Amino acid sequence: MDNKLMLMIPGPTPVPEPVLLAQAKHPIGHRSGDFGKIMAEVTENLKWLHQTQNDVLILASSGTGAMEAGIINFLSAGDRVLVGTNGKFGERWAEVAEAYGLTVETITVDWGKPLDPQAFADRLSADSDKSIKAVIVTHSETSTGVINDLQTINGHVKAHGALMMVDAVTSLGATSVPIDEWGLDVVASGSQKGYMIPPGLGFVAVSPKAWEAYKTATLPKYYLDLGKYRKDAAKNSTPFTPPVNLFYALQEALRLMKKEGLDNIFARHARLRAATRAAVVALNLPLYAPDDCASPAITAVMPQSVDAEQVRSVMRKKYDIALAGGQDALKGKIFRIGHLGFVSDRDVLTAIAALEATLIELGAEVTSGAGVAAAAKHLIG
């Protein structure tokens, strides 16, 4: 049957029908008063979502573009930065920093394990001359399904005085990222994740401390110069042509998120994480990330008795459910179940039932109904 594809990947994530319909409207001029009203509304609601009173700027980019902008606007060539790497995206930010001539040091742990906050404390306390200008951390490491202890790491960064730069691409909108309460300086995210809209918009939240650093930063920038975006956002405009129809989508998605409420959004993601992980264990499949650092956005599974790519193939061809595969060294070794954004209890139950049937088809030893029953315990009540 056509048009029944179900996305259970970490991005793009499913899009609610009202958001799709909003996006289908005829575009308007991006210098018009009507667009200015949309810009004003989405800016205010982005601040609500980010739990900040400071700037949240909108770029026509992916999450990578937002993160690159976050790095290059507040630093100068040769600046010393400390990057946490425990997956593909932590490694990417080190590569971006190196590409711009920054002096990059890393705190590295094996994929599938969380960053050690004490390692940051030790490295920062040893920096007696305060030459480390920024610390860059991926909050939810999408490649492995690990969430890092951002709050504790940030506490060590605050004690040192460096800028705290965060990849919140799969944590923003899935778990609480209280930017003002924690004093985070630069927080980047992307539209195709917890925001429940298609790819194409990046978001960067910026603190007053980061804007002070902007005044003396010398890395090259033009299209990604956040000062331009800040100046125009104050006038409910953008410095360059925005994807107008994605702003329609963002406007509607943020309205839906406000209607659900932050606490309910975070509770839903926590519930779906618990249900998914319980079901996977009940199906005799090893989880890749430990319970104490499991991402609310994605669950990574490393099967032993069946091939990960065969599981993904059967799920896609027979049940029209898309799961994500492994990346880099994990390619072919894991599959990842997304439960981020516009995903409900029913979606998780459906995916688990299909996964159970897939495992039976592939000859795995599975107790019929075990996965659904395990998931249901976390979804009832």
Disulfide bonds with the S-S distance in Angstrom:
none
